[in-house]
Amino acid sequence: MVICLCNGMSDGDVRTAAANGAARPKEVYEGCGCRAQCGTCTATILSILREMPGDKARA
């Protein structure tokens, strides 16, 4: 599922970035080689990070 239209980032991209150590949206963007643009996807990224095993998200 596409999470970020600005960057073409999917939920799989977010999960991969989290598995590689990303714990904040900024780290997810960096892990995907992009940056926040409109910011609409940030809440969804946080939601995905929070449901990941180990609850790495630090809002």
C-alpha positions in Angstrom: 0.0 0.0 0.0 1.3 3.5 -0.9 1.9 5.5 2.3 3.6 8.6 0.8 2.5 9.9 -2.5 5.1 12.6 -2.6 7.9 10.1 -2.3 6.2 6.9 -3.6 6.9 5.2 -0.3 5.0 2.0 0.6 4.2 0.4 3.9 6.8 -2.2 2.9 9.4 0.5 2.6 8.4 1.8 6.1 8.6 -1.7 7.6 12.0 -2.3 5.9 13.4 1.0 7.2 12.1 0.1 10.7 13.7 -3.4 10.5 16.9 -1.6 9.7 16.7 0.5 12.8 14.5 3.5 12.0 12.4 4.4 15.0 11.2 7.9 13.9 9.5 9.2 10.8 12.7 11.2 9.9 14.8 8.1 10.1 12.3 6.3 7.9 12.6 9.0 5.2 16.4 8.9 5.5 16.3 5.1 5.2 14.2 5.3 2.1 16.5 8.0 0.6 14.0 10.8 0.7 12.7 13.5 3.0 9.3 14.7 4.3 7.5 17.0 1.8 3.9 17.6 2.7 3.9 15.6 5.9 0.6 14.0 5.5 2.1 10.5 5.8 3.8 11.1 9.1 0.9 9.9 11.2 0.6 6.7 9.2 4.4 6.1 9.4 4.2 6.5 13.2 1.3 4.1 13.3 3.3 1.5 11.4 6.3 2.0 13.6 4.2 1.5 16.7 2.8 -1.8 15.5 6.3 -3.2 14.7 7.6 -5.8 17.2 9.5 -4.1 20.0 7.6 -0.8 19.7 10.6 1.2 18.5 8.8 4.4 17.9 9.7 7.4 19.9 7.1 10.0 19.1 
